[in-house]
Amino acid sequence: MIETLPELASVVLQDTTGGSPAISADAAAAIAVGLGALATGYAQRGIGAAAVGAVAEDGDNFGAALLFVAIPETLIIIALVTIFVA
């Protein structure tokens, strides 16, 4: 799999033909943020369920649970900020 990465990059970026990239910078940014959002949702699914269970057993765990649920959310916030800055 690793051996095919340079060839795949060559096809996607169209390095050998001297043409423009296969997708624009805006499309690449949209794909990156979309995949980041999917990963954030996937992470929050497990973390949120565990956090609710921990708070249900002991209310003193609320602060830690809130922190653990917020950590994946910062990833997508940083991705969105990166799009507007870049």
C-alpha positions in Angstrom: 0.0 0.0 0.0 2.7 2.5 0.9 4.5 1.8 -2.3 1.6 3.1 -4.4 1.3 6.4 -2.5 3.7 8.3 -4.8 1.8 7.1 -7.9 -1.5 8.0 -6.4 -0.2 11.5 -5.5 1.1 11.8 -9.0 -2.3 11.0 -10.5 -4.3 13.3 -8.1 -1.9 16.2 -8.3 -1.2 15.5 -12.0 2.5 16.1 -11.6 3.6 14.1 -14.7 1.4 16.1 -17.2 2.2 19.6 -15.9 -1.5 20.3 -15.7 -3.4 21.8 -12.8 -4.4 19.7 -9.8 -7.4 17.3 -10.1 -9.3 19.3 -7.5 -9.2 22.9 -6.5 -7.8 24.2 -3.2 -11.4 25.1 -2.1 -12.5 21.5 -2.8 -9.6 20.0 -1.0 -10.3 22.3 2.0 -14.0 21.2 2.0 -13.0 17.6 1.9 -10.6 18.0 4.7 -13.1 19.8 6.9 -15.9 17.3 6.0 -13.7 14.3 6.9 -12.6 16.1 10.1 -16.3 16.7 11.0 -17.1 13.0 10.4 -14.1 12.0 12.6 -15.2 14.4 15.3 -18.7 13.0 15.3 -17.4 9.4 15.5 -15.2 10.3 18.4 -17.9 12.1 20.3 -20.3 9.1 19.9 -18.2 7.0 22.1 -17.0 9.7 24.4 -20.5 11.1 24.9 -22.0 7.8 25.8 -19.2 7.1 28.3 -19.5 10.6 29.8 -23.3 10.3 30.3 -22.8 6.9 32.0 -20.1 8.3 34.3 -22.2 11.3 35.3 -25.2 9.1 35.9 -23.2 7.1 38.3 -21.5 10.0 40.0 -22.4 13.6 39.5 -18.9 14.7 40.5 -17.6 13.5 37.2 -19.5 16.2 35.3 -16.5 18.5 34.9 -14.3 15.8 33.5 -17.1 14.5 31.3 -17.7 18.0 29.8 -13.9 18.4 29.1 -13.7 15.0 27.4 -16.7 15.7 25.2 -15.3 19.2 24.3 -11.8 17.9 23.2 -12.9 16.4 19.8 -15.0 19.5 19.1 -11.9 21.7 19.2 -10.5 19.7 16.2 -13.3 20.8 13.9 -13.2 24.3 15.2 -9.5 24.5 14.4 -10.2 23.1 10.9 -12.8 25.7 10.2 -10.6 28.5 11.5 -7.8 27.2 9.2 -10.0 27.5 6.2 -10.8 31.1 6.8 -7.3 32.1 7.7 -5.6 30.3 4.7 
